[in-house]
Amino acid sequence: MVSLDKVEHEIVRAIQAFVIKLNEDQLGPVLLSLVKWAQKSPKQLYGPCQVNLHRQTLLFKVSSGILEQLGEYAVPFLRL
């Protein structure tokens, strides 16, 4: 059985490979979509005001991976 850490690691790697191919105009909306996705919580599972901790954790790992991958080129997106 595959562990959650392994799955998260592969998701981060896939998103890193994806964002490296994007230009600046394409990357901004992708990052905003990721943030919006992480902030949503399915009401039927968590209630209307709950934070989805799994999504927030994955967003942190993806953001860290993107910053690691892009380095100084990601600085303009830190304000998002």
Secondary structure, DSSP 4 states (H G I P E B T S, - for coil): ---HHHHHHHHHHHHHHHHTT--HHHHHHHHHHHHHHHH---HHHH-TT---HHHHHHHHHHHHHHHHHHGGGGGGGGG-
